[in-house]
Amino acid sequence: MTNKITRLCKLIIIPVLVASLTACGTTASTGDKISAVKEKSEKQLVKKIKKVKKVKKIKKECTKIKKVKSRKKKGKIRKRKAKCSKKKKFNFQGDANHPMVKKSGGRLLYSETEINHAKPGKYKIKHIDYDKVYLKKGEKRSKVGIYSNVTKDEKVYWKGEGFLELNQKMKFDDILSKATLNGEPVKLPMKFSDLGKQFSAFDDIDFSVFDYSVHQFYITDAKTGNTLRYVVLPEKKSDPYRGDKNKLLLFLYNERNQKLIDLKVNRERNEIYGFMNILGKHKFKLALDKVGIGDTFNEFYGKIGEPDSLIYGTVHYFSSTNIKGNGLSIDYDNSVYDSKSGKFLDVKNNVVTILQLTSKGEKNGK
């Protein structure tokens, strides 16, 4: 390397300096000046080369080369470097020896106060089509097309009051076979690991030792930062299963404390048997034949068919939809909290704001 730098200086830097000094009427001390400049130039070049080598080494360690098809020329393969993603290190405080998490060997932490104090801030939910879902300022609710109060065949009127019983010919297993979460097929009941590898540690939770006198708990994965939260606010009755010895409603959060989805868990079997998906809050999207929160009642009708019953604006696809049975229900609210703006936004007519799916949640978990 040093020989290369020396040759470079002899060929380019020194001749240029000599020529310039000669032109300016340089004295006998020119040789000393050239030697000093040469030495300085060599040091600068060596320093620069070392810096470049260091940067390249870092990039090599944390980047992968991806082969991507060129957009401009079809079929042409080009290489692209992926961004370096550093592994996050968490410093959570919690009880790793609590009976509910002891089996995890220290990976899961239990506390009755918040463990992950990350501030979720405002975040965009990718699956929401804002133009389709929310009303703009001054815009009135349209009642035509997919937003209509009545189906195209005029068999179902969505705004009826009280109880309306209909005929559901489709079997529940047929509906369940169309269920997806974030585009991936869902089979209920399921383990936490079925949600993704990043949630597999939650399979080690022993829900059977849960004490119902506890009104709130957090279980956080010390490796990923993902959290399960249980909370009961008696005045709001946020847990409809309180008092049922086999059911828990849990909130799932990511490492940034952003809500992903609500889970219905069977305590005896340590398994997920249902979901509650809320528009504007949850980053995950539950869907039936590609329709879910953010779509309309009429779009559900077009995919799934005639519902089983309508009760005060809540549409049930099985009359057994309750805490003891299997079922699917969809709800509409005039306004919902939006995580992107941090405000409550008005929703267009008959847009599904809550979707609940329950499978094999019968009494005693049988």
TAMO-V366531 format. One line per field, one symbol per residue. ss: DSSP state (H for helix, E for strand, - for the rest). phi: phi as a letter, one per 30 degrees, with the letter a starting at -180 (. if undefined). burial: 1 if it has 16 or more other ideal C-beta (glycine too) atoms within 10 Angstrom, else 0. A space follows every 10 residues. Layout:
ss = ???
phi = ???
burial = ???
This chain:
ss = -HHHHHHHHH HHHHHHHHHH HHH------H HHHHHHHHHH HHHHHHHHHH HHHHHHHHHH HH--EEEEE- ------EEEE E--------- ----E----- -HHH---EEE E--------- ---------H HHHE------ ----HHH--E ------E--- --EEE----- -HHHHH--EE E--EE----E -HHHH-HHHH HHHH--HHH- -----EEEEE E-----EEEE E--------- ------EEEE EEE-----EE EEEEEE---- EEEEEEEE-- -----EEE-- EE---EHHHH HHHH----EE E--EEE---- ------EEEE E---EEEE-- --EEEEE--- E--EEEEE-- --HHH-
phi = .ddddddddd dcddeddddd dddcidddde eddddddddd dddddddddd dddddddddd dcbbdccbdd ddcdidcbcb ddddcdddcc bccacdcded beddijdcbc acbdcccdcd icbdceddcd ddccddeidc ddbbidcddb dedidbcdcd cicbcbcccd dddddddcdb bhicecbcdb cddddkedcd dddddcddcd cdddcaabbc dddcidbcbc bbcedchdcd cejddccbcc ccbcdcicdc accccdddch bdcabbccdi ccddbcbbhi cadjcceddd edccjdddab bhiccccadd dadcbclbbb bbbdbbdcdd cibdcdcddi ddcbbbbbbh cdeiic
burial = 0000100010 0011001000 1000000000 0001000100 1100100000 0000000000 0000000000 0000000000 0000000000 0101100101 1101001111 1000110000 0000100100 0011100000 0000011100 0000010100 0000000100 0100110110 1100010111 0101100110 1101101001 0000001111 1111111111 0000000010 1001011111 1111101111 1111111001 1111111111 1111111100 1111111111 1001101111 1000111100 1010111111 1110010110 0000101111 1111111111 110010
